[in-house]
């Protein structure tokens, strides 16, 4: 005679069944979460790359004669839409370079808007420059062009960073526009010592996505090693 299947046996069977399925379920949730995070980061990176303007510096030559004449540093913008105003802080090594002047470029007023620029405010190793446009129409310029030119005079030998700090751009309605910036270097009277380094504003999201993918791969391998084997 077959013994009846007691409640105790049912409970034990249920616990064993739940325990066997709980592991794969946890990994399934982990995979789902990682997939959602990766997709969100990739989508954000795509949107950021599509909408952000980029401001960068251009030097005629990155090695300057220590006893040479003043030289221009061009402030360029790429990928902007409906630009109405800009402001930036331009930083450099005051022991090696001296500020001479800052002038607006032709791009800001290229759509026909009236341009007004404030006088540059210079302190030791730092220049603040602001330009804006007036009136509701026409729209501001879009695309790429020269925002400004900063002229510096060499004083002594060495390598100086040329940095854009606190840069802001807006449309004609004074709404801030998303932007990234890239700095530069100039060598005065000697070979250039090093590059400007990694632009983490650009590469940060890429590194984050790669890290999540590596974590997902490690989690998947760990589950594969510990997965329940068939009878």
C-alpha positions as CSV (number, residue, x, y, z in Angstrom):
1,X,0.0,0.0,0.0
2,X,1.3,3.4,-1.0
3,X,1.6,5.9,1.9
4,X,-0.3,9.1,1.5
5,X,1.6,12.2,0.4
6,X,1.7,14.2,3.7
7,X,1.6,18.0,4.0
8,X,5.2,17.8,5.2
9,X,6.2,16.2,2.0
10,X,4.3,18.7,0.0
11,X,6.0,21.6,1.9
12,X,9.5,20.1,1.4
13,X,8.8,19.5,-2.3
14,X,7.6,23.1,-2.7
15,X,10.7,24.5,-0.9
16,X,13.0,22.4,-3.1
17,X,11.2,23.5,-6.2
18,X,11.2,27.2,-5.1
19,X,14.9,26.9,-4.2
20,X,15.8,25.5,-7.5
21,X,14.0,28.2,-9.4
22,X,15.0,31.1,-7.2
23,X,18.6,31.2,-8.5
24,X,17.8,31.5,-12.2
25,X,15.0,34.0,-11.4
26,X,17.5,36.2,-9.6
27,X,19.9,36.1,-12.5
28,X,17.0,36.8,-14.9
29,X,16.2,40.0,-12.9
30,X,19.8,41.0,-12.9
31,X,20.1,40.5,-16.6
32,X,16.9,42.5,-17.2
33,X,18.2,45.4,-15.0
34,X,21.5,45.5,-16.6
35,X,19.9,45.5,-20.1
36,X,17.6,48.4,-19.2
37,X,20.6,50.3,-17.8
38,X,22.7,49.7,-20.9
39,X,19.9,50.7,-23.2
40,X,19.2,53.9,-21.2
41,X,22.9,54.9,-21.3
42,X,23.2,54.2,-25.0
43,X,20.0,56.2,-25.7
44,X,21.2,59.0,-23.6
45,X,24.6,59.0,-25.3
46,X,22.9,59.1,-28.7
47,X,20.7,62.0,-27.7
48,X,23.5,63.9,-26.1
49,X,25.7,63.4,-29.2
50,X,22.9,64.5,-31.5
51,X,22.0,67.7,-29.5
52,X,25.1,69.0,-27.8
53,X,27.2,71.7,-29.4
54,X,31.0,71.5,-29.0
55,X,33.3,74.4,-28.3
56,X,37.0,73.9,-28.8
57,X,40.3,75.9,-29.2
58,X,42.5,76.3,-32.2
59,X,46.1,77.6,-32.0
60,X,47.9,78.4,-35.3
61,X,50.9,76.4,-34.0
62,X,51.3,74.7,-30.7
63,X,55.0,75.7,-30.4
64,X,55.5,79.5,-30.0
65,X,58.7,81.5,-30.1
66,X,59.4,82.8,-26.5
67,X,60.4,86.1,-28.0
68,X,57.8,86.1,-30.7
69,X,54.9,88.4,-31.5
70,X,51.4,88.0,-29.9
71,X,49.4,85.1,-31.4
72,X,45.7,84.3,-31.7
73,X,43.7,81.5,-30.1
74,X,40.5,80.9,-32.0
75,X,37.4,79.8,-30.0
76,X,35.3,77.6,-32.4
77,X,31.8,76.1,-32.0
78,X,30.3,73.1,-33.9
79,X,26.8,71.7,-34.1
80,X,24.9,74.5,-32.4
81,X,21.3,75.4,-33.2
82,X,19.8,78.9,-32.9
83,X,22.7,80.6,-31.0
84,X,21.8,83.8,-29.2
85,X,24.6,84.5,-26.8
86,X,27.8,83.0,-25.2
87,X,30.0,83.6,-22.2
88,X,33.3,81.8,-21.3
89,X,36.2,82.0,-18.9
90,X,39.5,81.5,-20.7
91,X,42.4,80.3,-18.5
92,X,46.1,80.2,-19.1
93,X,49.5,80.2,-17.3
94,X,50.1,83.9,-16.4
95,X,53.8,83.2,-15.9
96,X,54.2,82.2,-19.5
97,X,51.5,84.2,-21.3
98,X,50.0,87.7,-21.2
99,X,46.5,88.6,-22.3
100,X,46.3,91.2,-25.1
101,X,42.7,91.3,-26.3
102,X,39.5,89.3,-27.0
103,X,37.3,90.0,-30.0
104,X,34.0,88.4,-31.2
105,X,34.0,86.3,-34.3
106,X,31.6,86.6,-37.2
107,X,29.4,83.6,-36.4
108,X,27.2,85.0,-33.7
109,X,25.8,87.8,-35.9
110,X,25.9,85.8,-39.2
111,X,22.1,85.3,-39.2
112,X,21.5,89.1,-39.1
113,X,21.0,89.6,-35.4
114,X,22.5,92.6,-33.6
115,X,25.5,91.7,-31.6
116,X,26.7,93.4,-28.4
117,X,29.8,92.3,-26.5
118,X,31.0,93.3,-23.0
119,X,34.5,94.5,-22.6
120,X,36.8,91.5,-21.6
121,X,37.4,91.2,-17.9
122,X,41.0,90.0,-17.3
123,X,42.7,89.0,-14.1
124,X,45.9,87.0,-13.7
125,X,45.7,84.0,-16.0
126,X,41.9,84.4,-16.6
127,X,39.7,86.2,-19.1
128,X,35.9,86.5,-19.0
129,X,34.3,87.3,-22.3
130,X,30.5,87.7,-23.0
131,X,28.6,88.4,-26.2
132,X,24.9,88.5,-26.8
133,X,22.3,89.4,-29.5
134,X,19.3,91.6,-29.3
135,X,15.7,91.3,-30.4
136,X,13.3,88.4,-30.9
137,X,14.0,87.9,-34.6
138,X,15.6,86.6,-36.7
139,X,16.7,83.2,-35.3
140,X,20.3,82.8,-34.2
141,X,22.8,81.0,-36.4
142,X,23.1,77.3,-36.5
143,X,26.1,75.0,-37.5
144,X,29.7,75.8,-37.0
145,X,31.9,79.0,-36.9
146,X,34.2,81.3,-34.9
147,X,32.8,82.5,-31.6
148,X,35.8,84.7,-30.6
149,X,39.5,85.2,-30.9
150,X,41.8,85.6,-27.8
151,X,45.2,87.1,-28.4
152,X,48.1,86.2,-26.1
153,X,51.7,87.4,-25.8
154,X,54.5,85.0,-24.9
155,X,56.6,85.9,-21.8
156,X,58.7,82.9,-20.9
157,X,59.5,79.4,-21.9
158,X,57.2,76.5,-20.8
159,X,54.0,74.7,-21.5
160,X,50.7,76.3,-20.8
161,X,47.3,74.8,-20.8
162,X,44.6,76.8,-22.6
163,X,41.3,76.0,-20.9
164,X,37.6,77.0,-21.3
165,X,35.9,77.2,-17.9
166,X,32.3,78.0,-17.1
167,X,31.3,78.3,-20.7
168,X,27.6,79.0,-21.3
169,X,25.6,79.3,-24.6
170,X,21.9,80.3,-24.9
171,X,19.4,80.8,-27.7
172,X,17.8,84.2,-28.3
173,X,15.2,83.5,-25.6
174,X,18.0,83.1,-23.0
175,X,17.5,79.4,-22.6
176,X,20.7,77.5,-22.0
177,X,21.8,75.1,-24.7
178,X,23.7,71.8,-23.9
179,X,27.4,72.0,-24.7
180,X,30.8,70.2,-24.3
181,X,34.2,71.8,-24.5
182,X,37.7,70.8,-25.4
183,X,40.9,72.5,-24.1
184,X,44.3,72.8,-25.7
185,X,48.0,73.3,-24.9
186,X,50.7,75.6,-26.2
187,X,54.5,75.3,-25.8
188,X,56.4,78.5,-25.5
189,X,60.0,78.2,-26.7
190,X,60.2,74.4,-26.2
191,X,58.7,71.2,-27.5
192,X,55.2,70.4,-26.4
193,X,55.4,68.3,-23.2
194,X,52.1,66.3,-23.4
195,X,48.7,66.2,-24.9
196,X,45.5,67.7,-23.4
197,X,44.5,64.4,-21.9
198,X,41.2,62.5,-22.0
199,X,38.0,64.4,-22.6
200,X,35.9,62.7,-19.9
201,X,32.7,64.6,-20.9
202,X,32.9,62.8,-24.2
203,X,34.3,59.4,-23.1
204,X,32.6,59.1,-19.7
205,X,29.3,57.6,-21.0
206,X,31.2,55.2,-23.3
207,X,33.3,54.0,-20.3
208,X,30.1,53.6,-18.3
209,X,28.4,51.5,-21.0
210,X,31.5,49.3,-21.4
211,X,31.6,48.7,-17.6
212,X,28.0,47.6,-17.5
213,X,28.5,45.3,-20.4
214,X,31.5,43.7,-18.6
215,X,29.5,43.3,-15.4
216,X,26.7,41.7,-17.4
217,X,29.1,39.3,-19.0
218,X,30.7,38.4,-15.7
219,X,27.2,37.8,-14.1
220,X,26.2,35.6,-17.1
221,X,29.3,33.5,-16.8
222,X,28.8,33.1,-13.0
223,X,25.3,31.9,-13.6
224,X,26.4,29.5,-16.3
225,X,29.0,27.9,-14.0
226,X,26.5,27.6,-11.1
227,X,23.4,26.7,-13.1
228,X,21.4,23.6,-12.0
229,X,22.5,20.5,-13.9
230,X,19.9,18.2,-15.4
231,X,19.4,14.7,-13.9
